[in-house]
């Protein structure tokens, strides 16, 4: 019979890429990781790793094993959820990763709701952009990831591995100081601040500019939306800014009314098999409550303005 611990080591190697990274994640020495994989090869009766420069690559037989290991771990997630549901008191820890504006708005409001309604639930949160949060979710470093998607720039599907739950839609507005600007094509000659290359937000913004007939002049690059807002407010750049950014203050820059395309979707993602865990369910309730509160606060601020 195959050893589940050794299969988990192989799965970790699939997600983390190096023996050293696996050793760090599992609190093993690199030699212990190597020994576990050697024993697994002996049990399987086939090579599981191939050299690829300084790294190793999984063989087709190893990929088969990882696929079945994922199924086993998913079933164990369901077992854990059933056990938690059978208990009278809801308690435990959920590890969360959230990108910046969700960390500023949705997470604190959700934590406040949980503190009042389920004080024995512990939420541990790390700020992380979607490109690092989703791999961390698959590697089981976290239990839930709050991410963003943009029209026409969805993330590659990972059938059966992840489950997505929409929290809210968030309007993206053009932030400008030039009173002559009325719509996106008017910004062809303006300097821009955008998120780093390769991020969904950058790809979405650049594609909108291209569709409007110009190549944006990206002078500033930052993953920090507060930096974007400050540069736009002082007239150094134009930017797309999300409504969630104005959760506790009025904008210091003119925000143009958006088109229907200027939106992003805020999504909570968990591993398939953990959807029914009571802690995940109650956290999703808290996050949706926070999203509704943010929407209501924004609408009230707009009426007051």
Secondary structure in CASP SS format (residue, H / E / C, confidence):
PFRMAT SS
TARGET T0000
AUTHOR 0000-0000-0000
METHOD secondary structure of the structure
MODEL  1
X C 1.00
X C 1.00
X C 1.00
X H 1.00
X H 1.00
X H 1.00
X H 1.00
X H 1.00
X H 1.00
X H 1.00
X H 1.00
X H 1.00
X H 1.00
X H 1.00
X H 1.00
X H 1.00
X C 1.00
X C 1.00
X H 1.00
X H 1.00
X H 1.00
X H 1.00
X H 1.00
X H 1.00
X H 1.00
X H 1.00
X C 1.00
X C 1.00
X C 1.00
X H 1.00
X H 1.00
X H 1.00
X H 1.00
X H 1.00
X H 1.00
X H 1.00
X H 1.00
X H 1.00
X H 1.00
X H 1.00
X H 1.00
X H 1.00
X H 1.00
X H 1.00
X C 1.00
X C 1.00
X C 1.00
X C 1.00
X E 1.00
X E 1.00
X E 1.00
X E 1.00
X C 1.00
X C 1.00
X E 1.00
X E 1.00
X E 1.00
X E 1.00
X C 1.00
X H 1.00
X H 1.00
X H 1.00
X H 1.00
X H 1.00
X H 1.00
X H 1.00
X H 1.00
X H 1.00
X H 1.00
X H 1.00
X H 1.00
X H 1.00
X H 1.00
X H 1.00
X H 1.00
X H 1.00
X H 1.00
X H 1.00
X H 1.00
X H 1.00
X H 1.00
X H 1.00
X H 1.00
X H 1.00
X H 1.00
X H 1.00
X C 1.00
X C 1.00
X C 1.00
X C 1.00
X C 1.00
X E 1.00
X E 1.00
X E 1.00
X E 1.00
X E 1.00
X E 1.00
X E 1.00
X C 1.00
X H 1.00
X H 1.00
X H 1.00
X H 1.00
X H 1.00
X C 1.00
X H 1.00
X H 1.00
X H 1.00
X H 1.00
X H 1.00
X H 1.00
X H 1.00
X H 1.00
X H 1.00
X H 1.00
X H 1.00
X H 1.00
X C 1.00
X C 1.00
X C 1.00
X E 1.00
X E 1.00
X E 1.00
X E 1.00
X E 1.00
X E 1.00
X E 1.00
X C 1.00
X C 1.00
X H 1.00
X H 1.00
X H 1.00
X H 1.00
X H 1.00
X H 1.00
X H 1.00
X H 1.00
X H 1.00
X C 1.00
X C 1.00
X C 1.00
X C 1.00
X C 1.00
X E 1.00
X E 1.00
X E 1.00
X E 1.00
X E 1.00
X E 1.00
X E 1.00
X C 1.00
X C 1.00
X E 1.00
X C 1.00
X C 1.00
X C 1.00
X C 1.00
X C 1.00
X C 1.00
X C 1.00
X C 1.00
X E 1.00
X E 1.00
X E 1.00
X E 1.00
X E 1.00
X E 1.00
X E 1.00
X E 1.00
X E 1.00
X E 1.00
X E 1.00
X E 1.00
X E 1.00
X E 1.00
X E 1.00
X C 1.00
X C 1.00
X C 1.00
X C 1.00
X C 1.00
X C 1.00
X C 1.00
X H 1.00
X H 1.00
X H 1.00
X H 1.00
X C 1.00
X C 1.00
X C 1.00
X E 1.00
X E 1.00
X E 1.00
X E 1.00
X C 1.00
X C 1.00
X C 1.00
X C 1.00
X C 1.00
X H 1.00
X H 1.00
X H 1.00
X H 1.00
X H 1.00
X H 1.00
X H 1.00
X H 1.00
X H 1.00
X H 1.00
X H 1.00
X H 1.00
X C 1.00
X C 1.00
X C 1.00
X C 1.00
X C 1.00
X E 1.00
X E 1.00
X E 1.00
X E 1.00
X E 1.00
X C 1.00
X C 1.00
X C 1.00
X H 1.00
X H 1.00
X H 1.00
X H 1.00
X H 1.00
X H 1.00
X H 1.00
X H 1.00
X H 1.00
X C 1.00
X C 1.00
X C 1.00
X C 1.00
X E 1.00
X E 1.00
X E 1.00
X E 1.00
X E 1.00
X H 1.00
X H 1.00
X H 1.00
X H 1.00
X C 1.00
X C 1.00
X C 1.00
X C 1.00
X C 1.00
X C 1.00
X C 1.00
X E 1.00
X E 1.00
X C 1.00
X C 1.00
X C 1.00
X C 1.00
X C 1.00
X C 1.00
X C 1.00
X E 1.00
X E 1.00
X E 1.00
X E 1.00
X E 1.00
X E 1.00
X E 1.00
X E 1.00
X E 1.00
X C 1.00
X C 1.00
X C 1.00
X C 1.00
X C 1.00
X C 1.00
X H 1.00
X H 1.00
X H 1.00
X H 1.00
X H 1.00
X H 1.00
X H 1.00
X H 1.00
X H 1.00
X H 1.00
X H 1.00
X H 1.00
X H 1.00
X H 1.00
X H 1.00
X H 1.00
X H 1.00
X H 1.00
X H 1.00
X H 1.00
X H 1.00
X H 1.00
X H 1.00
X H 1.00
X H 1.00
X H 1.00
X H 1.00
X C 1.00
END
